């Protein structure tokens, strides 16, 4: 079980609470139910709202923990996820104010609740839904190599990026030569292979002989390098277009520095 799988399941529960809140709202204001039925629906709406907030906070805790540990620039999908999450928080605060303080705007609270529900479906679809789809509902662990976690008390705690420990690195001459060619054509304009002096990016001499990578401070492993190439930091461009064989060759050369 991975942090992504945990977040996806929690997101599905959050989606269930959002759907339940929308359903009870429709029953109360859309059907004109009896006073007794309306009272029960209001109670259910309130409980589902509390659980929604609790799950939202927990999922946010895991997401922020992962972003802090990975130190990576968010992908476009992750950036959209963040924008939607902040929008939901802002709308929730506004809804509470309309219900508790500025009651002359009470009618608008219904619209805000509906918009929050729709946005919840969107945010879960682009995050948890995407992960469950590409991973075969958590069966494919290869998509989880960017992070792992351990338990700290009752909560999950992200502790690193990349699979801990050394990964297999090619050492044959042909792979190293192909990697050197790749480095000269794609990397040498920004990185010095013969020193640790900074050009545009840091020098890479002894890169995999140190305990951590120079900028990200991720563990100095082949998996961390693959993650860095796919989701780089700062001004470094992404090399996600490289094939797996090309990445293996490039890492084989970097291992000789």
C-alpha positions in Angstrom: 0.0 0.0 0.0 1.4 3.4 -1.0 0.7 7.0 0.0 -0.9 7.6 -3.4 -3.3 4.6 -2.9 -4.1 5.9 0.6 -4.8 9.4 -0.7 -7.0 8.0 -3.5 -9.1 6.0 -1.2 -9.6 8.9 1.2 -10.5 11.1 -1.8 -13.2 8.6 -2.8 -14.6 8.8 0.7 -14.5 12.6 0.5 -16.4 12.4 -2.8 -19.0 10.2 -1.1 -19.5 12.9 1.6 -19.7 15.6 -1.1 -22.4 13.6 -2.9 -24.3 12.9 0.3 -24.3 16.6 1.2 -25.6 17.6 -2.3 -28.3 14.9 -2.1 -29.6 16.1 1.3 -29.5 19.7 0.1 -31.6 18.7 -3.0 -34.1 16.8 -0.8 -34.5 19.7 1.6 -34.8 22.5 -0.9 -35.9 20.7 -4.1 -38.7 18.5 -3.0 -40.4 20.4 -0.3 -40.3 17.5 2.2 -42.1 17.4 5.5 -40.7 19.1 8.5 -39.7 15.8 10.1 -38.0 14.6 6.9 -36.3 18.0 6.5 -35.0 17.8 10.1 -33.4 14.4 9.4 -31.9 15.5 6.1 -30.4 18.6 7.8 -28.8 16.4 10.4 -27.4 14.1 7.7 -26.2 17.1 5.8 -24.4 18.5 8.8 -22.7 15.2 9.7 -21.6 14.6 6.1 -20.2 18.2 6.0 -18.2 17.6 9.2 -16.8 14.3 7.8 -16.0 16.1 4.5 -14.0 18.7 6.3 -12.1 16.1 8.3 -11.2 14.1 5.2 -10.3 17.3 3.3 -7.8 18.2 6.1 -6.3 14.7 6.2 -5.9 14.5 2.4 -4.4 18.0 2.4 -2.0 16.9 5.1 -0.8 14.0 3.0 -0.5 16.1 -0.2 1.4 18.9 1.5 3.7 16.3 3.2 4.4 14.7 -0.2 5.1 18.0 -1.9 7.4 19.0 0.9 9.3 15.7 0.8 9.6 15.6 -3.0 10.7 19.2 -3.4 9.5 19.0 -7.0 7.7 21.5 -9.2 4.1 20.4 -9.5 2.9 19.0 -12.8 0.1 20.8 -14.7 -2.4 18.3 -13.3 -1.1 18.8 -9.7 -1.2 22.6 -10.2 -4.8 22.4 -11.2 -5.5 20.2 -8.2 -4.0 22.8 -5.9 -6.0 25.6 -7.5 -9.2 23.7 -7.0 -8.4 22.8 -3.4 -7.7 26.4 -2.5 -11.0 27.4 -4.3 -12.9 24.9 -2.3 -11.4 26.2 1.0 -12.4 29.8 0.0 -15.9 28.8 -0.9 -16.3 26.8 2.3 -15.3 29.8 4.4 -17.7 32.0 2.4 -20.6 29.5 2.9 -20.0 29.3 6.6 -20.1 33.1 6.8 -23.4 33.3 4.8 -25.0 30.6 7.0 -23.7 31.9 10.4 -23.1 35.6 10.1 -24.3 37.3 6.9 -27.7 35.5 6.8 -29.1 37.9 4.2 -27.0 35.9 1.7 -28.3 32.6 3.0 -29.9 31.7 -0.3 -26.5 32.0 -2.0 -25.1 29.3 0.4 -27.0 26.7 -1.6 -25.3 27.7 -4.8 -22.0 27.7 -3.1 -22.6 24.2 -1.7 -23.5 22.9 -5.2 -20.4 24.5 -6.7 -18.2 22.9 -4.0 -19.7 19.5 -4.7 -19.0 19.8 -8.5 -15.5 21.0 -7.8 -15.0 18.0 -5.4 -15.9 15.6 -8.2 -13.4 17.4 -10.5 -10.5 17.4 -8.0 -11.0 13.7 -7.1 -11.3 12.8 -10.8 -8.0 14.5 -11.8 -6.1 13.1 -8.7 -7.4 10.0 -7.1 -9.3 8.9 -10.1 -6.3 9.3 -12.4 -4.0 7.4 -10.0 -6.5 4.5 -9.6 -6.9 4.3 -13.4 -3.2 4.3 -14.4 -2.2 2.0 -11.5 -5.0 -0.6 -12.0 -6.5 0.3 -8.6 -3.1 0.2 -6.9 -1.8 -3.0 -8.5 1.0 -1.3 -10.5 3.5 0.0 -8.0 5.8 1.4 -10.7 3.9 4.7 -10.7 4.7 5.2 -6.9 8.5 5.3 -7.1 8.6 9.0 -6.4 7.8 8.7 -2.7 7.4 6.3 0.2 6.2 6.8 3.8 6.2 5.4 7.3 3.8 5.5 10.2 4.3 8.2 12.8 1.8 7.6 15.5 -1.7 7.4 14.0 -0.7 9.4 10.8 1.3 8.8 7.7 4.5 10.6 7.2 6.4 11.0 3.9 10.0 10.3 4.5 11.7 10.5 1.1 11.7 10.5 -2.7 12.9 7.6 -4.8 13.2 4.0 -3.8 15.6 3.8 -0.8 18.8 2.0 -1.3 20.8 1.5 -4.5 19.1 0.5 -7.8 20.7 -1.5 -10.6 23.0 0.7 -12.7 24.5 -0.5 -16.0 28.2 -0.8 -16.0 29.0 -2.1 -19.5 31.2 0.0 -21.8 28.5 0.4 -24.5 25.9 1.8 -22.1 28.4 4.2 -20.6 29.5 5.5 -24.0 25.9 6.0 -25.1 25.2 7.8 -21.8 28.3 10.0 -22.4 27.0 11.0 -25.8 23.6 11.8 -24.3 25.2 13.9 -21.6 27.3 15.9 -24.1 24.3 16.6 -26.3 21.7 17.3 -23.6 23.4 18.2 -20.3 26.9 19.5 -20.8 25.8 23.1 -21.5 24.5 23.4 -18.0 26.5 20.9 -15.9 30.2 20.3 -15.6 31.0 16.6 -15.4 34.6 17.1 -14.2 34.0 19.3 -11.1 31.4 20.3 -8.6 31.5 23.9 -9.8 28.2 25.5 -10.7 27.6 26.5 -14.3 23.9 27.0 -14.9 23.4 23.9 -12.7 25.7 22.2 -10.2 28.8 20.3 -11.3 28.2 16.5 -11.2 31.5 15.0 -10.3 31.0 12.3 -7.7 27.2 12.6 -8.2 26.3 9.1 -7.1 29.1 8.7 -4.6 27.6 11.3 -2.3 24.7 10.5 0.1 22.4 13.1 -1.5 21.8 14.9 -4.8 23.3 18.4 -4.7 20.1 20.6 -5.1 17.1 18.5 -4.2 18.9 16.6 -1.4 17.0 13.4 -2.4 18.9 10.2 -1.8 21.7 9.7 -4.4 20.2 6.7 -6.1 19.3 5.8 -9.7 15.6 6.2 -8.9 16.1 9.7 -7.5 17.9 10.6 -10.8 15.0 9.2 -12.8 12.6 11.2 -10.8 14.7 14.4 -11.2 14.9 13.9 -14.9 11.1 13.5 -15.2 10.2 16.2 -12.7 13.1 18.5 -12.3 13.5 21.5 -10.0 14.0 25.2 -10.7 15.1 26.1 -14.2 16.1 22.6 -15.3 13.9 21.4 -18.2 12.1 18.0 -18.1 13.7 15.0 -19.8 10.6 12.9 -19.5 10.7 12.3 -23.2 13.8 10.1 -22.8 13.2 6.4 -23.1 13.9 4.1 -20.2 17.0 2.7 -22.1 18.3 6.3 -22.6 17.8 7.1 -19.0 19.6 3.9 -18.0 22.5 4.8 -20.3 22.7 8.4 -19.0 22.7 7.2 -15.3 25.4 4.6 -16.3 27.6 7.5 -17.4 26.8 9.7 -14.4 27.8 6.8 -12.2 31.4 7.0 -13.6 31.9 10.6 -12.6 
